[in-house]
Amino acid sequence: MKRIFILCVYVCCCIAAFSLVNDEATKGSGDVLVAGDMLPLFSAVTSDGQKVTTANLSGRPCVIVFFNTGCGDCRRELPAVQKVYDEFKDRVNFVCIGREEPYESVLSFWKFMGLTMPVSPQPDRTIYNLFAQRGIPRTYVCNEEGRIVHTFNQNVNRRKLRKCLMRLLGL
């Protein structure tokens, strides 16, 4: 009888451990928002003084990029996003949001890299946490109603982003 009890306890512990591992695997991406979700309400000011809100991003497709200049993947991806911005800026709203980084640091990086996309350096994670809990770079592509149609988590490149926008614009 004691062996059966010990076996039952062991099986229950294994099941509990598996369920914890499985839950962590599904949360591993750090996503708060995924494709199909609406953009959360937020407001930011870009380096040129323009106010960016959920409302003024609506009406045409938009691309929102979260980054930090100390992130190697971000430094590699931002120039690719810049090329897509150059091609689609007249048909798609773009905003890059710096996560937990001083304003001067972001602007210095923007100038050094020759980036011209709208950028909003943020000193904290307030806006970022509306979208995700961890992991950068993150790119969100939204339709004209503000619904997220695609997310890129550390894997955007010019070809993928361009293809996504072409499909969204019906081109």
C-alpha positions as CSV (number, residue, x, y, z in Angstrom):
1,M,0.0,0.0,0.0
2,K,2.9,2.4,0.8
3,R,4.4,1.7,-2.6
4,I,1.2,2.6,-4.4
5,F,0.9,5.8,-2.4
6,I,4.5,6.7,-3.2
7,L,3.9,5.9,-6.9
8,C,0.8,8.0,-7.0
9,V,2.6,11.0,-5.4
10,Y,5.5,10.5,-7.9
11,V,3.0,10.5,-10.9
12,C,1.2,13.6,-9.6
13,C,4.5,15.4,-9.2
14,C,5.5,14.4,-12.7
15,I,2.2,15.7,-14.1
16,A,2.5,18.9,-12.2
17,A,6.1,19.5,-13.4
18,F,5.1,18.8,-17.0
19,S,2.3,21.3,-16.8
20,L,4.6,24.0,-15.4
21,V,7.1,23.4,-18.2
22,N,4.4,23.4,-20.8
23,D,2.9,26.7,-19.4
24,E,6.4,28.3,-19.5
25,A,6.9,27.1,-23.1
26,T,3.8,28.9,-24.3
27,K,4.7,32.0,-22.3
28,G,8.3,31.9,-23.5
29,S,7.8,34.4,-26.3
30,G,6.9,37.1,-23.8
31,D,4.0,38.2,-26.0
32,V,1.2,40.2,-24.5
33,L,-0.3,40.9,-27.9
34,V,-0.4,38.6,-30.9
35,A,-1.8,38.6,-34.4
36,G,-5.6,39.3,-34.3
37,D,-5.4,41.6,-31.3
38,M,-6.2,45.3,-31.5
39,L,-3.5,47.9,-30.7
40,P,-3.6,49.0,-27.1
41,L,-4.2,52.7,-26.3
42,F,-0.9,54.5,-26.0
43,S,0.7,57.8,-26.7
44,A,4.3,58.8,-27.5
45,V,6.1,61.8,-28.8
46,T,8.7,61.3,-31.6
47,S,12.0,63.1,-31.7
48,D,10.6,65.6,-34.1
49,G,7.8,66.5,-31.7
50,Q,5.0,64.6,-33.4
51,K,2.5,62.9,-31.2
52,V,1.9,59.3,-32.0
53,T,-1.3,57.7,-30.6
54,T,-3.3,54.6,-31.3
55,A,-5.9,56.8,-32.9
56,N,-3.6,58.6,-35.3
57,L,-2.0,55.3,-36.4
58,S,-5.4,54.1,-37.6
59,G,-6.6,54.8,-41.1
60,R,-3.7,53.2,-42.8
61,P,-1.5,50.2,-42.1
62,C,1.3,50.8,-39.5
63,V,4.5,49.2,-38.4
64,I,5.6,49.6,-34.8
65,V,9.2,48.6,-33.9
66,F,10.5,48.2,-30.3
67,F,14.3,48.3,-29.9
68,N,17.3,49.2,-27.8
69,T,20.5,50.5,-29.3
70,G,22.5,48.2,-27.1
71,C,20.8,45.1,-28.7
72,G,22.9,43.5,-31.5
73,D,19.8,42.1,-33.2
74,C,18.2,45.5,-33.1
75,R,21.2,47.2,-34.7
76,R,21.1,44.6,-37.5
77,E,17.3,44.8,-38.1
78,L,16.8,48.6,-37.9
79,P,18.6,49.3,-41.3
80,A,16.4,46.7,-43.0
81,V,13.3,48.3,-41.5
82,Q,14.6,51.7,-42.7
83,K,14.8,50.4,-46.3
84,V,11.2,49.2,-46.1
85,Y,10.2,52.6,-44.5
86,D,11.9,54.4,-47.5
87,E,9.7,52.3,-49.9
88,F,6.4,52.5,-48.0
89,K,6.4,55.7,-45.9
90,D,3.8,57.3,-48.1
91,R,1.3,54.4,-47.6
92,V,2.2,53.0,-44.2
93,N,2.7,54.7,-40.8
94,F,5.9,53.8,-39.1
95,V,7.2,54.4,-35.5
96,C,10.2,53.0,-33.7
97,I,10.0,53.0,-29.9
98,G,13.2,52.8,-27.9
99,R,12.8,50.7,-24.8
100,E,14.5,51.9,-21.6
101,E,17.1,54.1,-23.1
102,P,18.1,57.8,-22.8
103,Y,16.8,60.2,-25.4
104,E,20.3,61.4,-26.3
105,S,21.6,57.9,-26.8
106,V,18.9,56.9,-29.2
107,L,19.2,60.2,-31.2
108,S,23.0,59.8,-31.4
109,F,22.5,56.2,-32.7
110,W,19.8,57.3,-35.2
111,K,22.2,60.0,-36.6
112,F,25.2,57.6,-36.7
113,M,23.2,55.0,-38.6
114,G,21.5,57.5,-41.0
115,L,18.1,56.4,-39.9
116,T,15.1,58.7,-40.7
117,M,12.2,56.7,-39.4
118,P,10.1,58.4,-36.7
119,V,11.6,57.4,-33.4
120,S,10.3,57.8,-29.8
121,P,12.9,57.1,-27.1
122,Q,11.3,55.9,-23.9
123,P,13.1,55.9,-20.5
124,D,11.1,52.9,-19.3
125,R,9.0,50.0,-20.4
126,T,5.5,51.6,-20.0
127,I,4.5,51.4,-23.7
128,Y,6.6,48.3,-24.4
129,N,4.8,46.4,-21.6
130,L,1.4,47.0,-23.4
131,F,2.8,44.8,-26.2
132,A,5.2,42.3,-24.6
133,Q,7.0,41.4,-21.4
134,R,10.4,40.6,-22.8
135,G,12.5,40.3,-25.9
136,I,13.6,42.8,-28.5
137,P,13.6,43.7,-31.3
138,R,9.8,43.3,-31.8
139,T,8.0,44.5,-34.9
140,Y,4.2,44.7,-35.1
141,V,2.4,45.1,-38.4
142,C,-1.2,46.4,-38.2
143,N,-4.0,47.0,-40.6
144,E,-5.8,50.3,-41.1
145,E,-8.2,49.4,-38.3
146,G,-5.4,49.0,-35.8
147,R,-5.6,45.2,-35.7
148,I,-2.2,43.4,-35.5
149,V,-1.9,41.2,-38.6
150,H,1.7,40.0,-38.0
151,T,4.4,40.1,-35.4
152,F,8.1,39.6,-35.8
153,N,10.1,38.7,-32.6
154,Q,13.8,39.1,-33.3
155,N,13.5,37.9,-36.9
156,V,12.4,40.6,-39.2
157,N,14.3,41.3,-42.4
158,R,13.6,43.5,-45.4
159,R,12.1,40.7,-47.5
160,K,9.7,39.4,-44.8
161,L,8.5,42.9,-43.8
162,R,8.1,44.0,-47.4
163,K,6.2,40.9,-48.3
164,C,3.9,41.4,-45.3
165,L,3.2,45.0,-46.3
166,M,2.7,44.2,-50.0
167,R,0.0,41.6,-49.0
168,L,-1.6,44.0,-46.5
169,L,-1.8,46.7,-49.2
170,G,-3.1,44.3,-51.8
171,L,0.0,44.8,-54.1
